[in-house]
Amino acid sequence: MFPMTDRYLVIIAVGPDRSGLIAEITSVIADFGYNIEDMDQVVMHGVFILSLLVNISPAVDSLDRLRKKLEHICHELGLEVTFYYTGNR
């Protein structure tokens, strides 16, 4: 049996800052059972920028549903969201 190689998704959300954005985005990821392994957040002149490194290995089959849910939530929050599949970290 071959060892499982971890797979990662980088999620970047950008838009107007307001309280609660991190909680709303990360709760969606947690609901899917994914682990956030690294995170960076900054606000520059009122612009919120969040980047997340998410280990998607446990449930790669749910990835499309996660992306659609995050796109919907971010749209409602006034954020643009981008996804980058990285394979291995």
C-alpha positions as YAML, in Angstrom:
chain: A
units: angstrom
residues:
- id: 1
  name: MET
  ca: [0.00, 0.00, 0.00]
- id: 2
  name: PHE
  ca: [1.30, 3.45, -0.93]
- id: 3
  name: PRO
  ca: [1.28, 6.29, 1.63]
- id: 4
  name: MET
  ca: [-1.43, 8.85, 1.07]
- id: 5
  name: THR
  ca: [-0.12, 12.14, -0.24]
- id: 6
  name: ASP
  ca: [-1.78, 15.19, 1.22]
- id: 7
  name: ARG
  ca: [-3.61, 17.48, -1.19]
- id: 8
  name: TYR
  ca: [-4.19, 21.16, -0.57]
- id: 9
  name: LEU
  ca: [-6.43, 23.95, -1.71]
- id: 10
  name: VAL
  ca: [-5.44, 27.59, -1.33]
- id: 11
  name: ILE
  ca: [-8.45, 29.85, -0.88]
- id: 12
  name: ILE
  ca: [-8.10, 33.62, -1.22]
- id: 13
  name: ALA
  ca: [-10.98, 35.96, -0.38]
- id: 14
  name: VAL
  ca: [-10.82, 39.74, -0.96]
- id: 15
  name: GLY
  ca: [-13.32, 42.51, -0.39]
- id: 16
  name: PRO
  ca: [-14.66, 45.17, 1.96]
- id: 17
  name: ASP
  ca: [-13.80, 44.54, 5.60]
- id: 18
  name: ARG
  ca: [-16.41, 43.92, 8.28]
- id: 19
  name: SER
  ca: [-16.55, 41.90, 11.47]
- id: 20
  name: GLY
  ca: [-17.30, 38.17, 11.27]
- id: 21
  name: LEU
  ca: [-15.86, 37.43, 7.83]
- id: 22
  name: ILE
  ca: [-13.29, 34.89, 9.02]
- id: 23
  name: ALA
  ca: [-15.86, 33.05, 11.14]
- id: 24
  name: GLU
  ca: [-18.34, 32.82, 8.27]
- id: 25
  name: ILE
  ca: [-15.77, 31.49, 5.79]
- id: 26
  name: THR
  ca: [-13.96, 29.09, 8.11]
- id: 27
  name: SER
  ca: [-17.21, 27.61, 9.44]
- id: 28
  name: VAL
  ca: [-18.09, 26.47, 5.91]
- id: 29
  name: ILE
  ca: [-14.72, 24.74, 5.63]
- id: 30
  name: ALA
  ca: [-15.17, 23.10, 9.04]
- id: 31
  name: ASP
  ca: [-18.66, 21.89, 8.08]
- id: 32
  name: PHE
  ca: [-17.06, 19.90, 5.24]
- id: 33
  name: GLY
  ca: [-14.54, 18.35, 7.66]
- id: 34
  name: TYR
  ca: [-11.48, 19.94, 6.10]
- id: 35
  name: ASN
  ca: [-8.50, 21.13, 8.15]
- id: 36
  name: ILE
  ca: [-7.13, 24.66, 7.79]
- id: 37
  name: GLU
  ca: [-3.37, 24.18, 8.14]
- id: 38
  name: ASP
  ca: [-2.28, 27.77, 7.62]
- id: 39
  name: MET
  ca: [-3.99, 31.14, 7.43]
- id: 40
  name: ASP
  ca: [-3.04, 34.75, 6.81]
- id: 41
  name: GLN
  ca: [-5.30, 37.78, 7.08]
- id: 42
  name: VAL
  ca: [-4.71, 41.48, 6.59]
- id: 43
  name: VAL
  ca: [-6.82, 44.59, 6.19]
- id: 44
  name: MET
  ca: [-5.33, 47.32, 4.00]
- id: 45
  name: HIS
  ca: [-7.22, 50.61, 3.79]
- id: 46
  name: GLY
  ca: [-10.50, 48.83, 4.52]
- id: 47
  name: VAL
  ca: [-9.85, 45.95, 2.12]
- id: 48
  name: PHE
  ca: [-10.02, 42.50, 3.75]
- id: 49
  name: ILE
  ca: [-7.63, 39.86, 2.39]
- id: 50
  name: LEU
  ca: [-7.76, 36.28, 3.65]
- id: 51
  name: SER
  ca: [-5.65, 33.35, 2.47]
- id: 52
  name: LEU
  ca: [-6.17, 29.83, 3.71]
- id: 53
  name: LEU
  ca: [-4.23, 26.61, 3.13]
- id: 54
  name: VAL
  ca: [-6.77, 23.80, 3.45]
- id: 55
  name: ASN
  ca: [-5.91, 20.09, 3.56]
- id: 56
  name: ILE
  ca: [-8.51, 18.48, 1.30]
- id: 57
  name: SER
  ca: [-7.12, 14.93, 1.48]
- id: 58
  name: PRO
  ca: [-9.82, 13.51, 3.77]
- id: 59
  name: ALA
  ca: [-12.68, 14.33, 1.38]
- id: 60
  name: VAL
  ca: [-11.48, 15.21, -2.12]
- id: 61
  name: ASP
  ca: [-14.86, 14.06, -3.47]
- id: 62
  name: SER
  ca: [-16.57, 16.99, -1.65]
- id: 63
  name: LEU
  ca: [-14.31, 19.63, -3.20]
- id: 64
  name: ASP
  ca: [-16.77, 20.84, -5.86]
- id: 65
  name: ARG
  ca: [-19.52, 21.24, -3.27]
- id: 66
  name: LEU
  ca: [-17.14, 23.19, -1.01]
- id: 67
  name: ARG
  ca: [-16.15, 25.53, -3.84]
- id: 68
  name: LYS
  ca: [-19.79, 26.19, -4.77]
- id: 69
  name: LYS
  ca: [-20.77, 26.83, -1.16]
- id: 70
  name: LEU
  ca: [-17.84, 29.21, -0.60]
- id: 71
  name: GLU
  ca: [-18.53, 31.04, -3.86]
- id: 72
  name: HIS
  ca: [-22.14, 31.54, -2.74]
- id: 73
  name: ILE
  ca: [-21.23, 32.69, 0.79]
- id: 74
  name: CYS
  ca: [-18.48, 35.02, -0.43]
- id: 75
  name: HIS
  ca: [-20.80, 36.54, -3.02]
- id: 76
  name: GLU
  ca: [-23.33, 37.25, -0.26]
- id: 77
  name: LEU
  ca: [-20.55, 38.82, 1.84]
- id: 78
  name: GLY
  ca: [-19.37, 41.02, -1.04]
- id: 79
  name: LEU
  ca: [-16.08, 39.14, -1.41]
- id: 80
  name: GLU
  ca: [-14.29, 37.78, -4.45]
- id: 81
  name: VAL
  ca: [-12.94, 34.28, -3.90]
- id: 82
  name: THR
  ca: [-10.25, 32.40, -5.81]
- id: 83
  name: PHE
  ca: [-9.14, 28.78, -5.48]
- id: 84
  name: TYR
  ca: [-5.77, 27.23, -6.28]
- id: 85
  name: TYR
  ca: [-5.26, 23.48, -6.16]
- id: 86
  name: THR
  ca: [-1.70, 22.81, -4.97]
- id: 87
  name: GLY
  ca: [-1.47, 19.03, -4.83]
- id: 88
  name: ASN
  ca: [1.27, 18.57, -2.27]
- id: 89
  name: ARG
  ca: [2.27, 21.25, 0.18]
...
